[in-house]
Amino acid sequence: MATISVRNLHVTLNSHHILDGLSFNIEKGDIAAIIGPNGSGKTTLLKAMLGLVPYQGEIQILGRAPWELAEIASKIGYVPQRLEFDRTMPVIVEELLKAHLSAKNSLPKDTLALIGVKALLSQSLGSLSGGEFQRVLLGLAMLNEPEILFLDEPAASIDIEGAAEVYKLMETLRKEKAITTVLVSHDVDVVYRYANSVLCVNHKLLCKGIPEKALTKEVIEKLYGGNQAVYAHKEKRNV
């Protein structure tokens, strides 16, 4: 059974048809990238899988429908596109993480060490760089040692070096923890380097599969128009 299964998904919001008839599977351990132009429905697709917007069709996450996800909440981690914190608060990273723990759990320090958060525990939020802060957000999503991570453009607000760190962390979690990752992105380069599965969305599903095979010149032109270059990366990561 696929870790995530979507069948004939339709989403209409305020009389606008956002998603039209999407069907796909995401397998355990995949890094699955959802790509497409601005306004194409990428974030809406992510939110539908999490039960955050109404939809028609069938969605199964670990064998559960989105409205049943409260029963398996500990198995799912989510980093939204924007998560507002007042970084001037006199709070250190460890205090922030512990505030989000359930009473029966302790900090998963091995996992936090794996993603580079353990070394930040004593630092204040205001002292963190953009990349470090994004690591902390990922740490929040990993507190319950989930099986699936949903990431909505996790590197959108940080510099190139910080973004590269975030994407390498996804790879590390896949290799060390067999975590399934669903990543919303607009960056074709990132998909080639880090994903092993891609979903091309522009209200409809225009492609799905291994990036090197699915991302043809014709598909990219349908997604972004004729000015987007496509090429296979020689530095493709090992999986």
N, C-alpha and C positions, 0 to 999 in steps of 0.2 A: 504494500500500500504506500502511495506517495505521501511524503510528509505534508505537502500542501496540494490540494486538488481544487481547481476552479472549473466550473462547467456553465457555459452559456450565460455569462455574467453581464447584466445590464445595470447601469446606474443613471438615474435622471434626477437632477437637482434644480429646483426652481424652473421647471419646464425645459431645462437644457439637457440634451442627451450627452452625457459625459463619456460613458463606456458602452460599447455596443457588441454584445455577443462574444466575449472573451472566454476561451477555454485553454487550460494548460495544467501541467503538473510540475512541481518542484520536488526533487528527491532529497533524501537525507544527506547532509554534508555538502550540498551545493552552495556555491556563492552565486546567487541568481540576481542579475542586474536588470532593473526595469528602466528602459531608456526611452526618450522621446523629446520633442520640443516643448517649450513652455506652453502650458494650457492644454496638454494632450491627454491628461487624466492619470498621470503617473502616481501622484500623491493620493488621488481619489481611489485608485486601485489598492494601494497599501491600506488606506483607511477602511475600505470595504472588507478586506481580509481580516482586519482587526475588529470588525463590527462597529465601526465608528460612523458609518454613513449607511442609509438604507439602500437596498439593492434587490434585484431580481436575479434568480439563477441559484446555483448551488456552490457553496464554498465549504471545504473541509480542511481544518487545521489539526494535525495529529488526530484525525478521525472525529473531530468535533466541529459543529457549526459555530460561526462567530458569536452567536448569542449564548453559547455554552462555554466560552473561553474563560469565564470567571472560575470554572471548575479546574482549569489547568493553567491558571495565570502564572504560576511559578515556572512553567516550562517555556514562557515567552518573554523576551526582552524587547523593548521598543525605545528607540531614540528618535524623537520627532525632529522636524526640520528646524524648529526654533523652540528652545526651552529657556524661559526667562528666569534668571537669578539676579538678585542684587549682589553684585560681586564686591560691593563695599561693606557688606555685613562682616562683622568680626567672627567668621566661622572658618574652621579649618576643614580640610577634605574629609578627614576621619569622622568628624561630627556630622557632616552632611550625609555621608554614607550610612552611618549608624541610625540617623533619623529616618531613613527609608527602609530599615530592616524590620522584618516581623519579629515579634517578641521571642520566638523560639530559635531564631537563626543568629549566627555570628558572622563576622566578615569573612568571606572566602579569600583568605590572604594569598593562597597559592595562585588563584585565578587573577587577583589584583596584581600580583607580582608579574604574571605572564603578560599582562597588558600595560605594565609600567605605571600602575597607580599606587602600588604599595610604597614606592619611594616618595610619593607626593602626600602621604597621609597627614603629615604634620604641617603642610603648607596652607596658608590662607587662600581662599578663593580668589581674592584680588591680586595675588602675586603670580597667578598661573598665566602662562602664555596661551594663545588660542588653541594650539595643538594639545597642550597639557589639559586644558579645560575640557576639550573634546574626549580625551582619554577618561577623565572623571565621569563624563556623561555615559560613556561606554561602561565604565565600572558600575554605575547605577543600574544599567540595564542587565549587568551580569551578576547582581547580588544574589539571585536565587539559582545561579548555575543553570540558565535556561537551555533548552534544546534548539530554539529558533530565535534569531535576532532579526528584527525589522529596523532598518536604518533609512531615514528619509533625508537624502543628500547630506550625509554627516560631515562633509568637508566644505560645505558651501560658504561658510563664514570664516575660514582660516586660510593661512598662506599655503603655498605649494609644498613646502617642506612638511608642515603640519598635516596636510592632506595625505601626503605619501605615508606618513606614520600611521594614520588612521587605517588606510587601506592595507598596509602590511599587518596591522593587528587583526583585521578580518581573516587574513590568510593564516596567521598563527592560530587563531581560535578554531579555524576549520581543521587544521592539521593536528592540533593537540587535543581538542575537545569534540571533534566531529560535529561542530555546530552548523546548522543550516542558516544561511544568511540571505535575507532578501533586501536588496539595496536599490534605492531609487537614485538615479544619476542622470545627468545630461551629457556626461563626458564619455565619448566613445573610446578615447585613449585608456581611461580607467577600466572600462569593460574588457578590452583586449588584455590588459595586464593582469587583472585580478579575478575576473569572473570566469566560471566554467559553464555558465548558462546565461542566456540573454532573452529578454522579452521586449520586443520593439512595439511600443504603444503610441498610437495617434488616434485615440478614441476607439479604434479597432486594433486587433492584434495583427501587426504586419509581419512579424517574424518571431520564431522561437527556436532555441537550440544552442549549439556550441558557437561562440562568437565568430570564430574564424570561418565557419560555414554559413551562419545565418546572416551576418552583416555584409551582404553583397552591396555593390555600388548602387544597384537598383533600389534596394531597401532603404539605404541611407538617403537617396534622393527623395523617396516618398516621405521619409521622416523629416528631413531638414531642408529639402531643396537641393539644387544642383551644385552648391558651392562647398559642400562638406567633403573633405578628402577622406578616403578610407584606405588603410594599408595594414598589412599583417605585421605585428611587432616581433622583431627578432629577440627582444628581451622578455618574451612571454614567460610568466612564472611557471615553475614546476609544480604539478599537482599529482 
